[in-house]
Amino acid sequence: MKKHILEPHERDHALWKKIEEILKYKLDTYRKLNDAPLDEKQTSKLRGRIAELKDLLGMSEDAKTSD
């Protein structure tokens, strides 16, 4: 699957900045929840959400530094 990377002008857009702020807040919240004692199913679900958020946030990486 091709990794989607935002163009420099897209990364600097106010809408992306707001979305990025929301995604980072959710990521931080999910990481804190992951530190709590959870059963296997809850942990797996939470880790899946964390991975998806990290993937979305990765769209703003410089194309030169991503694989």
N, C-alpha and C positions, 0 to 999 in steps of 0.2 A: 504494500500500500504506500502510495506517495505521501510524504510528509508535507503538510500545508504550512507554508511560511508567509507571513505578511510582508508586504513591500514596505520600505522605509516610510513612505508617506502614510501608509495604513497604520503602522505602529505609532506614529505621532498624532494620529487623529484622536480627538477628545472622546469619541464614543468608545474606541478601543481602550483608552486609559481608564474609563469608567468600568468597562467590562472586566479589565484586568484587575482592578481594585476589588471588585466583587468576587472574582475567582480566587484571588489571594486570601481574602477574608474567609471564604468557604473552605479553602484548603487548610488554613490554620485551624479552623473550627473542627474539621474532620480529623486532623492530626491529633488534636487534644482529645477528641472522643476515642481515638484509636488507643490512647494510653490507658483508658479505663478498662476494667475487666469485662470482656465480651465473650460470647460463645463463638464457636468456629464460623457459623453462618453469618453472624453480625460482623465479625472481623473481616471475613472475605468480602462482604458487600461494601463495607467501609473502605477497604483497600482498593476495591475496584473504582469507587468514586474518586479516591485520591489519585489514582493512576490517570483517570480521565481528565481531571482538573489539571494535572501536570502536563498532559498531552496538549490540552487547549492553551495553557500558558506558554508552551513551547513554540506556538505559532509566531511569537514575537522574537524568537531567537534570530540572530544574524545567520543568514544562509551559509556563510563561510564556516561557522562553528558547529553547524548541525550536520548529522549524517542521514 
